[in-house]
Amino acid sequence: MNHWKFAAAASLLVLAIATGVSAQDVQIYPGAKQFTPPADEKAMQAMPPGATETIYFTHDPYSKVVAFYQSLGKVRTPPWLKKGATLPNGKPLKETFFIVDGSTTLTFSKSWAKIQRPYVGAIDMEGSTQDYHDVRDVTAIFVIQKKQGEWPER
């Protein structure tokens, strides 16, 4: 009987490796629900080759979600992130980035998350003015994962 348990465990391990499941996967905040943006919504940021982005929403406070991810990874602030960013209505746009795979930068990380409140579906430039679309008063969790072997790597 132990032989069957070992065979089943080995099969699960092979399946996990084959499907890319690893200890570096980003944990999802408890109770957050996956969100699929409308097909016509423009991407806010360009994804590197081989990277995937999955978005989750929660109504929990931004600070509570950030505290959850602080226990899982390192906070990294991209050099291009504008401190004190606000929406046209004056409300703050809060963003925090977490690396969960031990990498030192977002560029070389295979697994990282961005916590943001509020969610902004797209930003268009109208002259020198930014036009925000699909703004939602939720805490958004953007999970970015890059396949092994895709550029850039270190």
C-alpha positions in Angstrom: 0.0 0.0 0.0 2.9 2.4 0.7 4.1 1.8 -2.8 0.9 3.3 -4.2 1.1 6.3 -1.9 4.7 6.9 -3.1 3.7 6.5 -6.7 0.8 9.0 -6.3 3.1 11.5 -4.6 5.7 11.1 -7.3 3.1 11.6 -10.0 1.8 14.8 -8.3 5.4 16.1 -8.1 6.0 15.4 -11.8 2.7 17.1 -12.7 3.6 20.2 -10.6 7.0 20.5 -12.3 5.4 20.0 -15.8 2.8 22.7 -15.3 5.3 25.1 -13.9 4.0 25.1 -10.3 6.8 26.0 -7.9 7.5 27.4 -4.4 8.0 30.8 -6.1 4.3 31.2 -7.1 2.7 34.3 -5.6 0.2 33.6 -2.9 -3.1 35.2 -3.5 -4.6 37.3 -0.7 -7.3 35.4 1.1 -10.8 36.1 -0.3 -9.5 38.0 -3.4 -11.4 37.3 -6.6 -9.8 37.0 -10.0 -10.8 39.8 -12.4 -10.7 39.5 -16.2 -10.4 43.0 -17.8 -12.7 43.6 -20.8 -11.2 42.6 -24.1 -11.2 46.2 -25.3 -9.4 47.6 -22.3 -5.9 48.8 -23.0 -3.0 47.3 -21.0 -1.6 49.8 -18.5 1.9 48.4 -18.8 3.8 46.4 -21.3 4.6 42.8 -20.2 8.0 41.4 -20.9 8.2 38.4 -23.3 6.9 35.2 -21.6 5.3 37.1 -18.7 1.7 36.7 -17.6 -0.4 39.1 -15.5 -3.4 38.0 -13.4 -5.5 40.5 -11.6 -7.4 40.0 -8.4 -9.7 42.3 -6.5 -10.6 42.7 -2.8 -12.6 45.2 -0.9 -10.2 45.0 2.0 -8.1 48.1 2.9 -4.9 48.6 0.9 -2.9 48.6 4.2 -4.2 45.2 5.1 -3.3 43.7 1.7 0.2 45.3 1.8 0.7 43.9 5.3 -0.1 40.4 4.0 2.4 40.6 1.2 5.1 42.1 3.4 5.3 38.7 5.1 5.9 37.0 1.7 8.4 39.1 -0.1 10.6 42.2 -0.4 9.2 45.6 -1.2 10.9 47.1 -4.3 10.1 50.6 -5.6 10.7 50.9 -9.3 12.7 54.1 -10.2 9.9 55.3 -12.5 7.2 55.2 -9.8 5.9 58.7 -9.1 5.6 59.2 -5.3 2.4 61.0 -4.3 0.6 60.2 -7.5 -3.0 61.3 -7.5 -6.0 60.8 -9.8 -7.6 63.8 -11.5 -10.2 63.9 -8.6 -7.3 64.4 -6.1 -7.6 60.9 -4.6 -4.2 59.2 -4.1 -3.1 56.3 -6.3 -1.4 53.9 -3.9 1.1 51.3 -5.3 3.5 48.9 -3.6 5.6 46.2 -5.4 6.7 42.9 -3.9 9.3 40.5 -5.1 8.6 36.9 -3.9 11.3 34.9 -5.6 14.4 36.3 -4.0 15.4 38.4 -6.9 16.9 41.9 -6.3 14.9 43.7 -9.0 11.5 43.6 -10.7 13.3 43.3 -14.1 15.0 40.0 -13.2 12.2 38.6 -10.9 10.2 35.6 -12.1 7.4 36.2 -9.5 6.2 39.5 -8.2 3.1 41.4 -7.3 1.8 44.9 -7.4 -0.8 46.1 -4.9 -2.8 49.1 -6.0 -5.8 51.2 -4.9 -7.8 52.2 -6.6 -7.8 50.0 -9.7 -7.3 51.9 -13.0 -8.2 49.9 -16.1 -6.4 52.2 -18.6 -4.8 55.6 -18.9 -4.9 57.5 -22.1 -2.9 60.7 -22.8 -5.0 63.6 -24.1 -2.3 66.2 -24.9 -0.4 66.6 -21.7 -3.4 65.3 -19.6 -3.9 61.8 -18.4 -7.4 60.4 -18.9 -8.2 57.5 -16.5 -10.7 54.8 -17.4 -12.5 52.1 -15.4 -11.5 53.4 -12.0 -12.8 51.2 -9.3 -12.6 51.7 -5.5 -11.0 48.3 -4.8 -7.6 47.0 -3.8 -6.1 45.3 -6.9 -3.5 42.6 -6.8 -1.5 42.3 -10.0 0.4 39.0 -10.1 3.2 38.9 -12.7 5.0 35.6 -13.4 7.6 35.0 -16.0 8.5 31.6 -17.5 12.0 30.3 -16.8 14.4 31.1 -19.7 12.6 34.2 -20.9 14.5 37.5 -21.1 15.7 39.2 -19.0 17.5 36.8 -16.7 20.4 37.0 -14.4 
